């Protein structure tokens, strides 16, 4: 198991200690770090997907509102 040292503002440390007194603070920090890693992975995936969709936007066929409405009406039973 690794030991990690972080500097945080005093008010954050005090609030953390109050909020999580009587709990395993190392386990809480480890869980928060896992969540941060997962969130960053999602952020990167979303950024990549956004880039793909943006690049493909110019490849989509153009249709008018009239064509969309007509397709909706003809597709209904």
DOSE-785373 format. One record per residue (C-alpha): x, y, z; residue in one letter; residue number from 0; chain. Coordinates in pm, whole numbers. Example, Ala and Ser with C-alpha at 12.3 -4.5 7.8 and 13.67 -1.06 7.14 Angstrom:
REC     east    north       up   aa     i   ch
REC     1230     -450      780    A     0    A
REC     1367     -106      714    S     1    A
***
This chain:
REC     east    north       up   aa     i   ch
REC        0        0        0    X     0    A
REC      134      346      -91    X     1    A
REC      146      654      126    X     2    A
REC       45      982      -37    X     3    A
REC       88     1331      104    X     4    A
REC     -129     1621      -11    X     5    A
REC     -147     1982       95    X     6    A
REC     -501     2110      138    X     7    A
REC     -637     2433      282    X     8    A
REC     -685     2419      658    X     9    A
REC    -1059     2482      634    X    10    A
REC    -1098     2184      397    X    11    A
REC     -907     1957      636    X    12    A
REC    -1116     2072      932    X    13    A
REC    -1443     2026      741    X    14    A
REC    -1331     1680      625    X    15    A
REC    -1238     1577      979    X    16    A
REC    -1575     1700     1111    X    17    A
REC    -1773     1532      833    X    18    A
REC    -1597     1199      861    X    19    A
REC    -1506     1172     1227    X    20    A
REC    -1515      816     1357    X    21    A
REC    -1458      682     1003    X    22    A
REC    -1156      546      821    X    23    A
REC    -1035      860      645    X    24    A
REC     -778      670      439    X    25    A
REC    -1053      449      295    X    26    A
REC    -1264      756      218    X    27    A
REC     -974      929       40    X    28    A
REC     -897      610     -155    X    29    A
REC    -1261      587     -265    X    30    A
REC    -1261      952     -370    X    31    A
REC     -943      892     -571    X    32    A
REC    -1101      589     -744    X    33    A
REC    -1404      800     -833    X    34    A
REC    -1182     1080     -964    X    35    A
REC     -996      833    -1187    X    36    A
REC    -1325      691    -1319    X    37    A
REC    -1466     1042    -1374    X    38    A
REC    -1156     1142    -1569    X    39    A
REC    -1193      833    -1788    X    40    A
REC    -1554      928    -1862    X    41    A
REC    -1452     1286    -1934    X    42    A
REC    -1194     1166    -2187    X    43    A
REC    -1445      931    -2352    X    44    A
REC    -1704     1208    -2378    X    45    A
REC    -1448     1448    -2523    X    46    A
REC    -1346     1189    -2785    X    47    A
REC    -1708     1111    -2874    X    48    A
REC    -1788     1480    -2903    X    49    A
REC    -1492     1521    -3138    X    50    A
REC    -1611     1229    -3355    X    51    A
REC    -1967     1360    -3370    X    52    A
REC    -1847     1711    -3451    X    53    A
REC    -1628     1583    -3735    X    54    A
REC    -1912     1371    -3876    X    55    A
REC    -2164     1654    -3859    X    56    A
REC    -2067     1769    -4208    X    57    A
REC    -2125     1419    -4346    X    58    A
REC    -2489     1400    -4242    X    59    A
REC    -2746     1446    -4517    X    60    A
REC    -2936     1771    -4501    X    61    A
REC    -3313     1748    -4475    X    62    A
REC    -3575     2015    -4444    X    63    A
REC    -3836     2037    -4171    X    64    A
REC    -4094     1948    -4435    X    65    A
REC    -3908     1626    -4521    X    66    A
REC    -3886     1534    -4154    X    67    A
REC    -4259     1591    -4103    X    68    A
REC    -4341     1392    -4414    X    69    A
REC    -4125     1101    -4294    X    70    A
REC    -4299     1107    -3956    X    71    A
REC    -4642     1096    -4113    X    72    A
REC    -4562      819    -4361    X    73    A
REC    -4392      605    -4096    X    74    A
REC    -4699      600    -3872    X    75    A
REC    -4951      315    -3909    X    76    A
***
